[in-house]
């Protein structure tokens, strides 16, 4: 679909509510990503469960889906070389206390559960997650 690799990211409800959306989008651009699609949305609990169904057997599933459905978020499809791995490096460890200095989670996350951002963990999951949020018509191609 794209010349480079792409990834799906979300700016989660905690970071949106705390006013960090602009800073995170600036960081996205500063890291050399191209935004191919972006939207501001609020997921229902059912939609949150569908998005995170890969984690349905995990003990944190209900807490995670409640949190994601608790407020507005920003979903975006980003493009650049090595997008998945690079984004995961930029966001840092899930637990902000363990995240490297300067990473998005170190800067903006409230806690391990309210950790500011999501990033696809593989190219395959990036495709699935992008398809969840965006139609082919919404993805900008150059």
MARLUMVEX-680266 format. One record per atom (N, C-alpha, C): residue number from 1; x, y, z; atom name; residue in three letters. Coordinates in nm, 2 decimals. Each point is the difference from the previous one (the first is absolute). Layout:
N
SITE    k       u       v       w   a    r
SITE  NUM       X       Y       Z  CA  ALA
...
This chain:
142
SITE    k       u       v       w   a    r
SITE    1    0.08   -0.12    0.00   N  UNK
SITE    1   -0.08    0.12    0.00  CA  UNK
SITE    1    0.09    0.13    0.00   C  UNK
SITE    2    0.10    0.00    0.08   N  UNK
SITE    2    0.09    0.12    0.01  CA  UNK
SITE    2    0.14   -0.04   -0.05   C  UNK
SITE    3    0.07    0.10   -0.03   N  UNK
SITE    3    0.14   -0.02   -0.04  CA  UNK
SITE    3    0.08   -0.05    0.12   C  UNK
SITE    4   -0.02    0.06    0.11   N  UNK
SITE    4    0.07   -0.04    0.12  CA  UNK
SITE    4   -0.09   -0.09    0.09   C  UNK
SITE    5    0.05   -0.04    0.11   N  UNK
SITE    5   -0.09   -0.07    0.10  CA  UNK
SITE    5   -0.09    0.10    0.07   C  UNK
SITE    6   -0.11   -0.05    0.05   N  UNK
SITE    6   -0.09    0.08    0.07  CA  UNK
SITE    6   -0.04   -0.06    0.13   C  UNK
SITE    7   -0.06    0.08    0.09   N  UNK
SITE    7   -0.04   -0.04    0.13  CA  UNK
SITE    7   -0.13    0.08    0.04   C  UNK
SITE    8   -0.08   -0.07    0.09   N  UNK
SITE    8   -0.11    0.07    0.06  CA  UNK
SITE    8    0.03    0.05    0.13   C  UNK
SITE    9   -0.03    0.12    0.04   N  UNK
SITE    9    0.03    0.05    0.13  CA  UNK
SITE    9   -0.13    0.06    0.05   C  UNK
SITE   10   -0.01    0.00    0.13   N  UNK
SITE   10   -0.11    0.07    0.07  CA  UNK
SITE   10    0.05    0.09    0.11   C  UNK
SITE   11   -0.05    0.12    0.00   N  UNK
SITE   11    0.03    0.09    0.12  CA  UNK
SITE   11   -0.12   -0.03    0.09   C  UNK
SITE   12    0.03   -0.06    0.11   N  UNK
SITE   12   -0.11   -0.06    0.09  CA  UNK
SITE   12   -0.07    0.11    0.08   C  UNK
SITE   13   -0.12   -0.03    0.05   N  UNK
SITE   13   -0.08    0.09    0.07  CA  UNK
SITE   13    0.07    0.09    0.11   C  UNK
SITE   14    0.09   -0.06    0.07   N  UNK
SITE   14    0.07    0.07    0.10  CA  UNK
SITE   14    0.08    0.12   -0.06   C  UNK
SITE   15    0.08   -0.03   -0.10   N  UNK
SITE   15    0.08    0.10   -0.06  CA  UNK
SITE   15   -0.08    0.11   -0.07   C  UNK
SITE   16   -0.12   -0.04   -0.06   N  UNK
SITE   16   -0.09    0.09   -0.06  CA  UNK
SITE   16   -0.06    0.09    0.10   C  UNK
SITE   17   -0.05   -0.05    0.11   N  UNK
SITE   17   -0.06    0.07    0.11  CA  UNK
SITE   17    0.10    0.10    0.07   C  UNK
SITE   18    0.13   -0.04    0.00   N  UNK
SITE   18    0.10    0.08    0.06  CA  UNK
SITE   18    0.06    0.10   -0.09   C  UNK
SITE   19   -0.05    0.01   -0.12   N  UNK
SITE   19    0.05    0.10   -0.10  CA  UNK
SITE   19    0.13   -0.02   -0.06   C  UNK
SITE   20    0.04   -0.13   -0.02   N  UNK
SITE   20    0.13   -0.03   -0.06  CA  UNK
SITE   20   -0.01   -0.04   -0.15   C  UNK
SITE   21   -0.12    0.01   -0.06   N  UNK
SITE   21   -0.01   -0.04   -0.14  CA  UNK
SITE   21    0.09    0.07   -0.09   C  UNK
SITE   22    0.00    0.13    0.01   N  UNK
SITE   22    0.09    0.08   -0.09  CA  UNK
SITE   22    0.15   -0.03    0.02   C  UNK
SITE   23    0.04   -0.02    0.12   N  UNK
SITE   23    0.14   -0.03    0.03  CA  UNK
SITE   23    0.04   -0.14   -0.06   C  UNK
SITE   24   -0.09   -0.09    0.01   N  UNK
SITE   24    0.02   -0.13   -0.06  CA  UNK
SITE   24    0.00    0.00   -0.15   C  UNK
SITE   25   -0.09    0.07   -0.06   N  UNK
SITE   25    0.00    0.01   -0.15  CA  UNK
SITE   25    0.13    0.07   -0.04   C  UNK
SITE   26    0.04    0.10    0.07   N  UNK
SITE   26    0.13    0.07   -0.04  CA  UNK
SITE   26    0.12   -0.10    0.01   C  UNK
SITE   27    0.00   -0.08    0.10   N  UNK
SITE   27    0.10   -0.10    0.01  CA  UNK
SITE   27    0.00   -0.10   -0.11   C  UNK
SITE   28   -0.12   -0.04   -0.04   N  UNK
SITE   28   -0.02   -0.09   -0.12  CA  UNK
SITE   28    0.07    0.06   -0.12   C  UNK
SITE   29   -0.03    0.12   -0.03   N  UNK
SITE   29    0.06    0.07   -0.11  CA  UNK
SITE   29    0.15    0.02    0.01   C  UNK
SITE   30    0.04    0.03    0.12   N  UNK
SITE   30    0.15    0.02    0.03  CA  UNK
SITE   30    0.07   -0.13   -0.02   C  UNK
SITE   31   -0.06   -0.12    0.02   N  UNK
SITE   31    0.06   -0.13   -0.02  CA  UNK
SITE   31    0.00   -0.05   -0.14   C  UNK
SITE   32   -0.05    0.09   -0.09   N  UNK
SITE   32    0.00   -0.04   -0.14  CA  UNK
SITE   32   -0.11   -0.08   -0.05   C  UNK
SITE   33   -0.11   -0.01    0.08   N  UNK
SITE   33   -0.12   -0.08   -0.05  CA  UNK
SITE   33   -0.08    0.10   -0.09   C  UNK
SITE   34   -0.07   -0.06   -0.09   N  UNK
SITE   34   -0.10    0.07   -0.08  CA  UNK
SITE   34   -0.14   -0.06    0.04   C  UNK
SITE   35   -0.09    0.10    0.03   N  UNK
SITE   35   -0.13   -0.04    0.04  CA  UNK
SITE   35   -0.08   -0.03   -0.12   C  UNK
SITE   36   -0.05   -0.13   -0.01   N  UNK
SITE   36   -0.08   -0.04   -0.12  CA  UNK
SITE   36   -0.15    0.00    0.03   C  UNK
SITE   37   -0.04    0.00    0.12   N  UNK
SITE   37   -0.14    0.01    0.04  CA  UNK
SITE   37    0.00    0.04    0.15   C  UNK
SITE   38   -0.10    0.08    0.04   N  UNK
SITE   38   -0.01    0.03    0.14  CA  UNK
SITE   38   -0.15    0.04    0.03   C  UNK
SITE   39   -0.04   -0.05    0.12   N  UNK
SITE   39   -0.14    0.04    0.04  CA  UNK
SITE   39   -0.01    0.00    0.15   C  UNK
SITE   40   -0.09    0.09    0.05   N  UNK
SITE   40   -0.03    0.02    0.14  CA  UNK
SITE   40   -0.13   -0.08    0.02   C  UNK
SITE   41    0.00   -0.10    0.09   N  UNK
SITE   41   -0.12   -0.09    0.01  CA  UNK
SITE   41   -0.01   -0.04    0.15   C  UNK
SITE   42   -0.12   -0.04    0.03   N  UNK
SITE   42   -0.02   -0.07    0.13  CA  UNK
SITE   42   -0.06   -0.14   -0.02   C  UNK
SITE   43    0.07   -0.10    0.04   N  UNK
SITE   43   -0.05   -0.14   -0.02  CA  UNK
SITE   43   -0.10   -0.04    0.11   C  UNK
SITE   44   -0.10   -0.08   -0.04   N  UNK
SITE   44   -0.09   -0.06    0.09  CA  UNK
SITE   44    0.08   -0.11    0.07   C  UNK
SITE   45   -0.06   -0.05    0.11   N  UNK
SITE   45    0.06   -0.12    0.07  CA  UNK
SITE   45    0.01   -0.12   -0.10   C  UNK
SITE   46   -0.10   -0.02   -0.08   N  UNK
SITE   46    0.00   -0.11   -0.09  CA  UNK
SITE   46    0.11    0.02   -0.11   C  UNK
SITE   47    0.02    0.12   -0.05   N  UNK
SITE   47    0.11    0.03   -0.09  CA  UNK
SITE   47    0.14   -0.02    0.06   C  UNK
SITE   48    0.01    0.04    0.13   N  UNK
SITE   48    0.13   -0.01    0.07  CA  UNK
SITE   48    0.03   -0.15    0.01   C  UNK
SITE   49   -0.10   -0.08    0.04   N  UNK
SITE   49    0.02   -0.15    0.01  CA  UNK
SITE   49    0.04   -0.06   -0.13   C  UNK
SITE   50   -0.06    0.05   -0.11   N  UNK
SITE   50    0.03   -0.05   -0.13  CA  UNK
SITE   50    0.15    0.03   -0.04   C  UNK
SITE   51    0.03    0.13    0.03   N  UNK
SITE   51    0.14    0.04   -0.04  CA  UNK
SITE   51    0.11   -0.08    0.08   C  UNK
SITE   52   -0.03   -0.02    0.13   N  UNK
SITE   52    0.10   -0.07    0.08  CA  UNK
SITE   52   -0.03   -0.14    0.02   C  UNK
SITE   53   -0.07   -0.07   -0.09   N  UNK
SITE   53   -0.04   -0.14    0.02  CA  UNK
SITE   53    0.12   -0.09    0.01   C  UNK
SITE   54    0.11    0.04   -0.06   N  UNK
SITE   54    0.13   -0.08    0.02  CA  UNK
SITE   54    0.04   -0.02    0.14   C  UNK
SITE   55   -0.05    0.09    0.09   N  UNK
SITE   55    0.03    0.00    0.14  CA  UNK
SITE   55   -0.11   -0.06    0.09   C  UNK
SITE   56   -0.11   -0.06   -0.06   N  UNK
SITE   56   -0.12   -0.03    0.07  CA  UNK
SITE   56    0.03   -0.10    0.12   C  UNK
SITE   57    0.10   -0.08   -0.01   N  UNK
SITE   57    0.03   -0.10    0.11  CA  UNK
SITE   57    0.09    0.06    0.10   C  UNK
SITE   58    0.05    0.12   -0.01   N  UNK
SITE   58    0.09    0.06    0.09  CA  UNK
SITE   58   -0.07    0.06    0.12   C  UNK
SITE   59    0.06    0.00    0.12   N  UNK
SITE   59   -0.07    0.05    0.11  CA  UNK
SITE   59   -0.04    0.15    0.00   C  UNK
SITE   60    0.07    0.08   -0.09   N  UNK
SITE   60   -0.02    0.14    0.00  CA  UNK
SITE   60   -0.10    0.04   -0.11   C  UNK
SITE   61   -0.06   -0.10   -0.07   N  UNK
SITE   61   -0.09    0.03   -0.11  CA  UNK
SITE   61   -0.11    0.09    0.03   C  UNK
SITE   62   -0.08   -0.03    0.11   N  UNK
SITE   62   -0.11    0.09    0.03  CA  UNK
SITE   62    0.04    0.14    0.04   C  UNK
SITE   63    0.11    0.01    0.08   N  UNK
SITE   63    0.05    0.13    0.04  CA  UNK
SITE   63    0.04    0.08   -0.13   C  UNK
SITE   64    0.07   -0.07   -0.09   N  UNK
SITE   64    0.05    0.07   -0.12  CA  UNK
SITE   64   -0.12    0.05   -0.09   C  UNK
SITE   65   -0.10   -0.09   -0.02   N  UNK
SITE   65   -0.11    0.04   -0.09  CA  UNK
SITE   65   -0.08    0.11    0.07   C  UNK
SITE   66   -0.02    0.00    0.13   N  UNK
SITE   66   -0.07    0.10    0.07  CA  UNK
SITE   66    0.07    0.14   -0.02   C  UNK
SITE   67    0.13   -0.01    0.02   N  UNK
SITE   67    0.08    0.12   -0.02  CA  UNK
SITE   67   -0.01    0.06   -0.14   C  UNK
SITE   68    0.02   -0.08   -0.10   N  UNK
SITE   68    0.00    0.04   -0.14  CA  UNK
SITE   68   -0.14    0.06   -0.03   C  UNK
SITE   69   -0.10   -0.05    0.05   N  UNK
SITE   69   -0.14    0.05   -0.02  CA  UNK
SITE   69   -0.04    0.11    0.09   C  UNK
SITE   70    0.09    0.05    0.09   N  UNK
SITE   70   -0.03    0.10    0.09  CA  UNK
SITE   70    0.00    0.14   -0.05   C  UNK
SITE   71    0.05    0.03   -0.11   N  UNK
SITE   71    0.01    0.13   -0.06  CA  UNK
SITE   71    0.05    0.00   -0.14   C  UNK
SITE   72    0.01    0.12   -0.06   N  UNK
SITE   72    0.05    0.01   -0.13  CA  UNK
SITE   72    0.14   -0.04   -0.02   C  UNK
SITE   73    0.04   -0.05   -0.12   N  UNK
SITE   73    0.13   -0.03   -0.03  CA  UNK
SITE   73    0.03    0.05   -0.15   C  UNK
SITE   74    0.13    0.00   -0.03   N  UNK
SITE   74    0.04    0.03   -0.14  CA  UNK
SITE   74    0.06   -0.12   -0.06   C  UNK
SITE   75   -0.05   -0.05   -0.11   N  UNK
SITE   75    0.06   -0.12   -0.07  CA  UNK
SITE   75    0.06    0.06   -0.12   C  UNK
SITE   76    0.12   -0.06   -0.04   N  UNK
SITE   76    0.07    0.05   -0.12  CA  UNK
SITE   76    0.08   -0.12   -0.06   C  UNK
SITE   77    0.01    0.01   -0.13   N  UNK
SITE   77    0.08   -0.09   -0.07  CA  UNK
SITE   77    0.12    0.08   -0.05   C  UNK
SITE   78    0.12   -0.05    0.04   N  UNK
SITE   78    0.13    0.07   -0.02  CA  UNK
SITE   78    0.08   -0.08   -0.10   C  UNK
SITE   79    0.08    0.07   -0.08   N  UNK
SITE   79    0.09   -0.07   -0.09  CA  UNK
SITE   79    0.14    0.05    0.01   C  UNK
SITE   80    0.10   -0.09   -0.01   N  UNK
SITE   80    0.14    0.03   -0.01  CA  UNK
SITE   80    0.08   -0.13   -0.01   C  UNK
SITE   81    0.12    0.01   -0.02   N  UNK
SITE   81    0.08   -0.13    0.00  CA  UNK
SITE   81    0.00   -0.05    0.14   C  UNK
SITE   82   -0.02   -0.13    0.01   N  UNK
SITE   82    0.01   -0.07    0.13  CA  UNK
SITE   82   -0.10    0.06    0.10   C  UNK
SITE   83   -0.12    0.03   -0.04   N  UNK
SITE   83   -0.10    0.07    0.08  CA  UNK
SITE   83   -0.03   -0.06    0.13   C  UNK
SITE   84   -0.03   -0.13    0.00   N  UNK
SITE   84   -0.05   -0.07    0.12  CA  UNK
SITE   84    0.11    0.00    0.11   C  UNK
SITE   85    0.12   -0.04   -0.04   N  UNK
SITE   85    0.11    0.00    0.10  CA  UNK
SITE   85    0.04    0.14    0.05   C  UNK
SITE   86    0.00    0.09   -0.10   N  UNK
SITE   86    0.04    0.14    0.04  CA  UNK
SITE   86   -0.10    0.06    0.10   C  UNK
SITE   87   -0.13   -0.02   -0.03   N  UNK
SITE   87   -0.10    0.06    0.08  CA  UNK
SITE   87    0.01   -0.06    0.14   C  UNK
SITE   88    0.02   -0.13    0.01   N  UNK
SITE   88    0.00   -0.06    0.13  CA  UNK
SITE   88    0.12    0.05    0.08   C  UNK
SITE   89    0.11    0.03   -0.06   N  UNK
SITE   89    0.12    0.06    0.06  CA  UNK
SITE   89   -0.04    0.14    0.05   C  UNK
SITE   90   -0.07    0.08   -0.08   N  UNK
SITE   90   -0.04    0.13    0.03  CA  UNK
SITE   90   -0.09    0.01    0.12   C  UNK
SITE   91   -0.09   -0.10    0.01   N  UNK
SITE   91   -0.10    0.00    0.11  CA  UNK
SITE   91    0.05   -0.05    0.13   C  UNK
SITE   92    0.10   -0.09    0.00   N  UNK
SITE   92    0.06   -0.05    0.12  CA  UNK
SITE   92   -0.08   -0.11    0.07   C  UNK
SITE   93    0.05   -0.05    0.11   N  UNK
SITE   93   -0.06   -0.11    0.07  CA  UNK
SITE   93   -0.14    0.02    0.04   C  UNK
SITE   94   -0.08   -0.10    0.01   N  UNK
SITE   94   -0.14    0.01    0.04  CA  UNK
SITE   94   -0.01    0.07    0.13   C  UNK
SITE   95    0.08   -0.03    0.10   N  UNK
SITE   95    0.00    0.06    0.13  CA  UNK
SITE   95    0.09    0.13   -0.01   C  UNK
SITE   96   -0.06    0.12    0.02   N  UNK
SITE   96    0.08    0.12   -0.02  CA  UNK
SITE   96    0.12    0.01    0.10   C  UNK
SITE   97   -0.01   -0.07    0.11   N  UNK
SITE   97    0.11    0.00    0.10  CA  UNK
SITE   97    0.12   -0.07   -0.06   C  UNK
SITE   98   -0.02   -0.09   -0.09   N  UNK
SITE   98    0.11   -0.08   -0.06  CA  UNK
SITE   98    0.04    0.06   -0.14   C  UNK
SITE   99   -0.08    0.09   -0.05   N  UNK
SITE   99    0.03    0.06   -0.13  CA  UNK
SITE   99    0.12    0.09    0.00   C  UNK
SITE  100    0.07    0.00   -0.11   N  UNK
SITE  100    0.12    0.08   -0.02  CA  UNK
SITE  100   -0.04    0.15    0.01   C  UNK
SITE  101    0.09    0.08    0.04   N  UNK
SITE  101   -0.02    0.15    0.00  CA  UNK
SITE  101   -0.02    0.04   -0.14   C  UNK
SITE  102   -0.10    0.10   -0.01   N  UNK
SITE  102   -0.03    0.06   -0.13  CA  UNK
SITE  102   -0.10   -0.08   -0.08   C  UNK
SITE  103   -0.04   -0.12    0.04   N  UNK
SITE  103   -0.10   -0.08   -0.07  CA  UNK
SITE  103   -0.14    0.06    0.03   C  UNK
SITE  104   -0.09   -0.02   -0.09   N  UNK
SITE  104   -0.13    0.05    0.02  CA  UNK
SITE  104   -0.07   -0.04    0.13   C  UNK
SITE  105    0.02   -0.13    0.03   N  UNK
SITE  105   -0.06   -0.05    0.13  CA  UNK
SITE  105    0.07    0.06    0.12   C  UNK
SITE  106    0.13    0.02    0.00   N  UNK
SITE  106    0.07    0.06    0.11  CA  UNK
SITE  106   -0.05    0.15    0.02   C  UNK
SITE  107   -0.03    0.06   -0.11   N  UNK
SITE  107   -0.04    0.14    0.00  CA  UNK
SITE  107   -0.15    0.02    0.04   C  UNK
SITE  108   -0.09   -0.09   -0.05   N  UNK
SITE  108   -0.14    0.03    0.00  CA  UNK
SITE  108   -0.09   -0.10    0.07   C  UNK
SITE  109    0.05   -0.12    0.02   N  UNK
SITE  109   -0.09   -0.10    0.06  CA  UNK
SITE  109   -0.02    0.02    0.15   C  UNK
SITE  110   -0.12   -0.03    0.04   N  UNK
SITE  110   -0.04    0.01    0.14  CA  UNK
SITE  110    0.05   -0.12    0.08   C  UNK
SITE  111   -0.01   -0.12   -0.06   N  UNK
SITE  111    0.03   -0.13    0.07  CA  UNK
SITE  111    0.02   -0.11   -0.11   C  UNK
SITE  112    0.02   -0.12    0.05   N  UNK
SITE  112    0.02   -0.11   -0.09  CA  UNK
SITE  112   -0.14   -0.03   -0.08   C  UNK
SITE  113   -0.11    0.02    0.07   N  UNK
SITE  113   -0.13   -0.02   -0.06  CA  UNK
SITE  113   -0.05    0.12   -0.09   C  UNK
SITE  114    0.04    0.12    0.04   N  UNK
SITE  114   -0.03    0.12   -0.07  CA  UNK
SITE  114    0.13    0.05   -0.06   C  UNK
SITE  115    0.04   -0.06   -0.11   N  UNK
SITE  115    0.14    0.02   -0.05  CA  UNK
SITE  115    0.01    0.08   -0.13   C  UNK
SITE  116   -0.10    0.09   -0.02   N  UNK
SITE  116    0.01    0.11   -0.10  CA  UNK
SITE  116   -0.02   -0.05   -0.15   C  UNK
SITE  117    0.07   -0.10   -0.04   N  UNK
SITE  117   -0.01   -0.04   -0.14  CA  UNK
SITE  117    0.00   -0.15   -0.02   C  UNK
SITE  118   -0.04   -0.03   -0.12   N  UNK
SITE  118    0.00   -0.14   -0.05  CA  UNK
SITE  118    0.08   -0.01   -0.13   C  UNK
SITE  119    0.07   -0.11   -0.02   N  UNK
SITE  119    0.07   -0.02   -0.12  CA  UNK
SITE  119   -0.01   -0.14   -0.04   C  UNK
SITE  120   -0.02   -0.03   -0.13   N  UNK
SITE  120   -0.01   -0.14   -0.05  CA  UNK
SITE  120    0.13   -0.07    0.04   C  UNK
SITE  121   -0.01   -0.13    0.02   N  UNK
SITE  121    0.12   -0.08    0.04  CA  UNK
SITE  121    0.06   -0.08   -0.11   C  UNK
SITE  122   -0.07    0.01   -0.12   N  UNK
SITE  122    0.06   -0.07   -0.12  CA  UNK
SITE  122   -0.06    0.06   -0.12   C  UNK
SITE  123    0.06   -0.02   -0.11   N  UNK
SITE  123   -0.05    0.04   -0.13  CA  UNK
SITE  123   -0.14   -0.06   -0.03   C  UNK
SITE  124   -0.02   -0.13    0.04   N  UNK
SITE  124   -0.12   -0.06   -0.02  CA  UNK
SITE  124   -0.11    0.06    0.08   C  UNK
SITE  125    0.02    0.02    0.13   N  UNK
SITE  125   -0.10    0.07    0.09  CA  UNK
SITE  125   -0.02    0.14   -0.05   C  UNK
SITE  126    0.10    0.07   -0.05   N  UNK
SITE  126   -0.02    0.14   -0.05  CA  UNK
SITE  126   -0.11   -0.01   -0.11   C  UNK
SITE  127    0.00   -0.09   -0.09   N  UNK
SITE  127   -0.10   -0.01   -0.10  CA  UNK
SITE  127   -0.14   -0.03    0.06   C  UNK
SITE  128   -0.01   -0.09    0.09   N  UNK
SITE  128   -0.13   -0.03    0.07  CA  UNK
SITE  128   -0.05    0.12    0.07   C  UNK
SITE  129    0.09    0.07    0.07   N  UNK
SITE  129   -0.04    0.11    0.08  CA  UNK
SITE  129   -0.04    0.12   -0.09   C  UNK
SITE  130    0.07    0.02   -0.10   N  UNK
SITE  130   -0.03    0.11   -0.10  CA  UNK
SITE  130   -0.13   -0.02   -0.06   C  UNK
SITE  131   -0.03   -0.13   -0.04   N  UNK
SITE  131   -0.13   -0.03   -0.06  CA  UNK
SITE  131   -0.11    0.02    0.10   C  UNK
SITE  132    0.02   -0.02    0.13   N  UNK
SITE  132   -0.10    0.03    0.10  CA  UNK
SITE  132   -0.05    0.14    0.00   C  UNK
SITE  133    0.10    0.10   -0.01   N  UNK
SITE  133   -0.04    0.14    0.01  CA  UNK
SITE  133   -0.02    0.07   -0.14   C  UNK
SITE  134    0.06   -0.05   -0.11   N  UNK
SITE  134    0.00    0.08   -0.12  CA  UNK
SITE  134   -0.05   -0.09   -0.12   C  UNK
SITE  135   -0.08    0.06   -0.09   N  UNK
SITE  135   -0.03   -0.06   -0.13  CA  UNK
SITE  135    0.12    0.03   -0.09   C  UNK
SITE  136    0.00   -0.07   -0.11   N  UNK
SITE  136    0.11    0.02   -0.10  CA  UNK
SITE  136   -0.01    0.15   -0.06   C  UNK
SITE  137   -0.12    0.05    0.00   N  UNK
SITE  137   -0.03    0.13   -0.06  CA  UNK
SITE  137    0.06    0.11    0.10   C  UNK
SITE  138    0.01   -0.03    0.12   N  UNK
SITE  138    0.05    0.10    0.10  CA  UNK
SITE  138    0.15    0.00    0.01   C  UNK
SITE  139    0.07   -0.10   -0.06   N  UNK
SITE  139    0.15    0.00    0.01  CA  UNK
SITE  139    0.06    0.08   -0.12   C  UNK
SITE  140    0.08    0.10    0.04   N  UNK
SITE  140    0.06    0.09   -0.10  CA  UNK
SITE  140    0.11   -0.07   -0.07   C  UNK
SITE  141    0.00    0.00   -0.13   N  UNK
SITE  141    0.12   -0.06   -0.07  CA  UNK
SITE  141    0.06    0.11   -0.09   C  UNK
SITE  142    0.13    0.00   -0.01   N  UNK
SITE  142    0.06    0.10   -0.09  CA  UNK
SITE  142    0.07   -0.07   -0.11   C  UNK
